[in-house]
Amino acid sequence: MANATLITSNAVSEVEVYGSETPPQTRTHVPLAHGKFVDQVKHALDYRGWNVSDSQYGLFPGKLGDIKYEGANLFGVMKIQKEGLVSENSDYEIAVGIRNSHDKRFSAGIASGLVVMVCENLDFYGDFVAKHKHTVNVEHELHVRIYGMIEKIEGQYSRHAEKIQQYRNRLLSDSETHDLIVQCADRRVFPWSYGEKVLREFRNPRHEEFEDRSIWAFNNATTEVLKTRNFQDLQPSTQRLHSLLGEVCLN
C-alpha cells in the first residue's frame, strides 16, 4: 500500500492531461506541456524498470496575461512498482507526485516516497522533492533531476525494505502499544488528542494486511491519522515517528 494522496477539486483522466492547452513561450517563461512532463517521468521510470500501477490527475484553471487556461495547473500522483524491490504482492508501494504550472504559480516539481501528498493549494510532500523553474532549459534540467531522484528511490528503498521487514517481525503487546502512543505524543509525532484515533485505527485497521498488531501496522495506523493533520506537519511528524519506531525495534 502506498500513501499517495492527491487533493484536487477537478479530477481528470490522463487523456485530458495530454489534451490540455500549453501557452506559447516567451523570452523568460517556457511552459512545459503537461503531457510531455508526464511522459518524461514515465519514460525515466520505465528505463529503470519501474511500472506505474495506478495514477490520478487533477487540472486547475489559471491565467497567463489576459488569457485563461482551463488546465493551467497540473497535479498528479503515481503508484510505482519494480520487480525485486516492490511488487503487486507487497503491502506497500512507492509513490511519485508531480505538479506543473503554465501560469507561473509554481515551478515544475516531482516528489517520491512511501508517503506522497500533492494538493492544488500548492502543498507538495515526499521523501525526495525536486523542482525547477520554467526557464529555457527546464526540460533538460527536469530530465536530469527525474533520473537522479529515481536513483535515490532505489538506494533508499533497498534499505527501507530491510527496515519494513523488521517492523513486520516485531509484534506489540497491549501495554507496549499504549506506551508507544504516549511516546509519540511526548516526541510530537502527533498531539495527545490523536492518541485515541491512532489506537482505534491500529485495533481496527481499514486494510486487512495490518491486522497483525506489528510495528509496521502501528506505523500504518499512525500515518493514516497523520494524513488528516495540517499538511506542513506531515514531514517532521513522519521523521519523528520512524526515529522512534527504529528505537523500539532495537529493544
Secondary structure, 3 states (H helix, E strand, C coil): CCEEEEECCCEECHHHHHHCCCCCCCCCCCCCCHHHHHHHHHHHHHHCCCEEEEEEEEEEEEEECCEEEEEEEEEEEEEEEECCCECCCCCCCEEEEEEEECCCCCCEEEEEECEEEEECCCCEECCEEEEECCCCCHHHHHHHHHHHHHHHHHHHHHHHHHHHHHHHHCECCHHHHHHHHHHHHHCCCCCHHHHHHHHHHHHCCCCHHHCCCEHHHHHHHHHHHHCCCCHHHHHHHHHHHHHHHHHHHHC
